[in-house]
Amino acid sequence: EQNNPLYIKNFNTSHPDLKYHYIAHTSIDVIEERVSNGPKSLDAYLGLLYAMEDLAVYGYITNTRVKIIAVVSVTDGIIRDADMKALFRKIHSAYVANVCNPFYNVDSQKPITSKSFTKAIESIGMSARTLEI
């Protein structure tokens, strides 16, 4: 449980990548606090973690304690929980497909560099833009 980001993808060119690294690390702290202090829930979706400037940060935690964070611009429109849950399920499925690759070492804690994972995330990101999130 190193809590190091395994993958960061920026779909918004108006914010620098470094900002997303900062958001990822602060979000991990928020997730850890919610999971340790809150009631045990079967729902992996954690909802809105916090808002920062024009960004909303959402969280999801898998049963293996992999934390998935999505940062969306609040200026793009209304963000529905149902859309965010669907987005997280797609990202989780892409992660599971990556982990099931026999050449991927789950224990390495190194960033994910798989081209198929990147392609899946890019596809998910592009489809999410059409959902007004």
C-alpha positions as CSV (number, residue, x, y, z in Angstrom):
1,E,0.0,0.0,0.0
2,Q,2.5,2.6,-1.2
3,N,-0.3,5.0,-2.3
4,N,1.7,6.1,-5.3
5,P,-0.2,7.0,-8.4
6,L,-0.1,4.1,-10.9
7,Y,-1.5,6.1,-13.8
8,I,-2.4,9.7,-14.4
9,K,-4.1,10.9,-17.6
10,N,-4.8,14.5,-18.2
11,F,-7.6,15.2,-20.7
12,N,-7.6,19.0,-19.9
13,T,-4.7,21.0,-21.4
14,S,-5.6,24.1,-19.3
15,H,-4.3,22.5,-16.1
16,P,-0.7,21.3,-15.8
17,D,0.0,17.6,-15.1
18,L,1.8,18.6,-11.8
19,K,-1.6,19.9,-10.5
20,Y,-3.1,16.4,-11.0
21,H,-0.2,14.8,-9.1
22,Y,-1.0,17.0,-6.2
23,I,-4.7,16.3,-6.4
24,A,-4.0,12.6,-6.6
25,H,-1.9,12.6,-3.4
26,T,-4.4,14.8,-1.5
27,S,-7.3,12.6,-2.6
28,I,-5.6,9.5,-1.4
29,D,-5.4,11.1,2.1
30,V,-9.1,11.9,1.9
31,I,-10.0,8.4,0.8
32,E,-7.9,6.9,3.6
33,E,-9.7,9.1,6.1
34,R,-13.1,8.2,4.8
35,V,-12.5,4.5,4.7
36,S,-10.9,4.3,8.1
37,N,-13.5,6.5,9.9
38,G,-16.7,5.8,8.1
39,P,-19.0,2.8,8.3
40,K,-18.1,-0.1,6.2
41,S,-19.9,0.1,2.9
42,L,-20.3,-2.4,0.1
43,D,-20.4,0.5,-2.4
44,A,-17.0,1.1,-3.9
45,Y,-18.1,4.6,-5.1
46,L,-17.1,7.2,-2.6
47,G,-18.7,10.1,-4.3
48,L,-17.4,13.7,-4.2
49,L,-14.2,13.9,-2.2
50,Y,-13.8,17.6,-2.4
51,A,-13.9,20.6,-4.8
52,M,-11.0,22.7,-5.7
53,E,-11.3,25.9,-7.8
54,D,-13.2,24.8,-10.9
55,L,-12.6,21.1,-10.3
56,A,-14.5,18.4,-8.6
57,V,-12.6,15.3,-7.3
58,Y,-14.4,12.0,-7.1
59,G,-13.2,8.7,-5.5
60,Y,-13.7,5.0,-5.8
61,I,-11.9,2.2,-4.0
62,T,-11.8,-1.5,-5.1
63,N,-12.1,-4.5,-2.8
64,T,-8.3,-4.8,-3.2
65,R,-7.9,-1.2,-1.9
66,V,-6.9,0.2,-5.3
67,K,-8.0,3.9,-5.2
68,I,-9.3,5.4,-8.4
69,I,-9.7,9.2,-8.6
70,A,-11.4,11.2,-11.3
71,V,-11.1,14.9,-11.5
72,V,-13.7,16.7,-13.6
73,S,-14.3,20.3,-14.5
74,V,-17.4,21.7,-12.8
75,T,-17.7,24.3,-15.6
76,D,-18.6,21.5,-18.1
77,G,-22.1,21.1,-16.7
78,I,-24.0,19.1,-14.1
79,I,-22.2,16.0,-12.8
80,R,-24.6,13.1,-11.9
81,D,-23.6,10.4,-9.5
82,A,-24.9,7.7,-11.9
83,D,-22.6,9.0,-14.6
84,M,-19.6,9.0,-12.2
85,K,-20.4,5.5,-11.0
86,A,-20.5,4.2,-14.6
87,L,-17.2,6.0,-15.4
88,F,-15.5,4.4,-12.4
89,R,-16.9,0.9,-13.3
90,K,-15.4,1.3,-16.8
91,I,-12.0,2.4,-15.4
92,H,-12.1,-0.4,-12.8
93,S,-12.8,-2.9,-15.6
94,A,-9.9,-1.6,-17.7
95,Y,-7.6,-1.9,-14.6
96,V,-8.8,-5.5,-14.0
97,A,-8.0,-6.3,-17.6
98,N,-4.5,-4.9,-17.2
99,V,-3.9,-6.8,-13.9
100,C,-5.0,-10.0,-15.6
101,N,-2.2,-9.7,-18.1
102,P,0.4,-12.3,-17.1
103,F,3.2,-9.8,-18.0
104,Y,2.0,-7.2,-15.5
105,N,3.5,-7.3,-12.1
106,V,0.9,-6.1,-9.6
107,D,3.5,-6.0,-6.7
108,S,5.9,-3.7,-8.6
109,Q,4.0,-0.5,-7.7
110,K,5.5,1.0,-10.9
111,P,3.3,3.3,-13.0
112,I,1.2,1.5,-15.6
113,T,2.7,1.8,-19.1
114,S,0.5,-0.7,-21.0
115,K,-0.6,0.6,-24.4
116,S,-3.9,-1.3,-24.2
117,F,-4.6,0.3,-20.8
118,T,-3.8,3.7,-22.1
119,K,-6.0,3.1,-25.1
120,A,-8.9,2.0,-22.9
121,I,-8.6,5.0,-20.6
122,E,-8.5,7.4,-23.5
123,S,-11.6,5.7,-24.9
124,I,-13.3,6.0,-21.6
125,G,-12.3,9.6,-21.3
126,M,-13.5,10.6,-24.7
127,S,-16.9,8.8,-24.1
128,A,-17.2,10.6,-20.8
129,R,-17.0,13.9,-22.4
130,T,-20.1,13.2,-24.4
131,L,-22.0,12.4,-21.1
132,E,-21.6,16.0,-19.9
133,I,-19.2,15.1,-17.1
